[in-house]
Amino acid sequence: MAKDETFDITTGCDLQEVANAVNQAKKEIENRFDFKGMVAEIDYNHGDTKIGLHAQDDYKLDAMWQVLQGRLIARNVPVKNLTRGTPQKAAQGTIRQDVTLVQAIEQDIAKKIVKYLKDQKYKKVQSQVQGDAVRVSSPSRDELQQVITDLKTQDYGIELKFGNYR
């Protein structure tokens, strides 16, 4: 019996890089002239999956998001894995917004990936959802590489990572 080759499809953000990007964004915002004397705070606890933004108004909130997004991109954190919540009114006319970090593939997205692989009608490719990852297996490495290439062309709203290739 031939041994199957496998790989896992996952997603996530490096939380240390997120913490570094948040610290850099905080320093930049503290030093920017247009934020002097204004409410402009970024809250993040290392290891948490939420970043809190607190600003004077919508314009400052968007400016803070642009700074934070630039720092995250520079540190290779996938911005596709960030979900901005709806801005909410806070005390003294300020505004708050939560940004959620996606750390796992949700079940409905995992099912879409499995369905896509079945619809492509690969000869011997098997795929299955395993917790917050999708395992893909086949006796042919070439076929697995084709699966990775095809999945990179699809958009599921998150960045897919391919690992544990054996």
N, C-alpha and C positions, 0 to 999 in steps of 0.2 A: 504494500500500500504506500503510495507516495505521500510525503509529508506536505501539509499545507503551509504556505507562507501567509503571514498575517500582518496587519497594522491596525492601529487605533486612530479614530478621528476624535479629537477633543477640541476644547477651546479654553481660554482663560487669559488673565493678565498677571504679569509678574508684580506682586504687591510691593516688593522692595523698590522697583522702578517707579511704581505709582507714587509711593511715599517720596522718593527723590524728586519726581516731577512736581508734586504738590509743594514741596519746600522751595524749589526754584521759582515756581509761580508766585508764592507768597512773597519772596524777596523782591521779585520784579514789580509786583503790585505795590509794595511798600515804597519803592523808590520812584514810581511813576508820578509825574507832576499832576496828571488829571485825577489821581486818586487821593491827593493830599487833603487831609481833613474830612474825608468821606468814609462812610461805612463800607468796607470791602474786606470780607473775611472768607477764608477757605478752611473748613473743618475736615480733618481726616485723621482717624486713628489707625495706626499701622495694623494691617491684618484685617481691617474692616472692608466691606464691599460697598460702602457708600461714601461719597464726597459731598459735603454740604457747602453751598455757596450762599453768602449773605451780602447784599449790596444795597446801595442807596436807592437805585431805581433800575428799570429795565435796561437802560443804556449801559449802566455800569456793570450790570449782571452779564450782559452779552460781551462786554469788553473783558471781564474776568474769565468768561468761558473761552474766549479766543486765546488769551494768555495761557490758560491751563491746557487747552487743546494743543497749542504749539509746543509746550514743554513735554506733554505726553508723546507727541509724535517724535520729538527729538530723542526720546528715551526708548523708542520702539515699542510703545504700549499701543495695542490695536484700538484705535478710536471707535471702530465698529462695535466693540464690546462695551461701549459706554451708552447708557440710556438716560437722557435728561428727563427729569420729572417736570410737572407743571409748576411754574412759579407761583408762590403763595405770599400773600400779604403778611408782614410781620409787624412788630412794634414800631411806633414812630414813623410810619409811612415807608419803612424799608421793605425789602422783598427777599425771600428765601427760595432756594431750589436745591433739590437733591439730585445727584448724579449716581446712578447705580452701575456697578461693575459686573458684567456677566462673566461668571467663573465656570459655568458648566453648560453643556448642550441641553436645552429643554426637551422634554419628551416629544412634543409635536414637531420640533425641528429635526430631531433624530429620526422620527418616523418618515418625514419628508425625504431625508437623505437615503434611507433604506428603500423607499418607494422609487426614488430617482434611479438608484442602482439596479433595481429589478426591471424598471422600464427600459433601461439601456440594453437589456438582453445580452449581458456578458455570458460567455459560455459556461464557465465554472466558478464564477464569483458568488460567494455567500456573504451576507451581511446581517448583523443582528445588533440590537440595542443592548448595551450592558451598562446599566446605571446611567451615568452622565456622559457616556462615550458610545461610539459605534465601532464595533470590531468588524473588519472586512478580511476575508480569507479566500485563498485560491491556490491551486497547485502551481500556477504560473506567475512568476515575478513580473513578467512583461505585462500581463493583464492587470496586476495590481498597480503598476506604474501608470497604465492607461486610466485606471479608475481615479488615481490622484490627479492626473492631468485634467480629466473631465470634471471632477469636483471643484477644481480651482476656477473653472469658468462659471460656476453657479454662484448665486448670491442668496445666502440664507440670513442675512442681517447680522451675522457674526463672523469673526475670523476663524477659519478652521485650521487646526494644527494636526499634522500627520506624524505619529510617533510609534514607538515600539515595533518597528519594522523588523520582522524576523522571518 
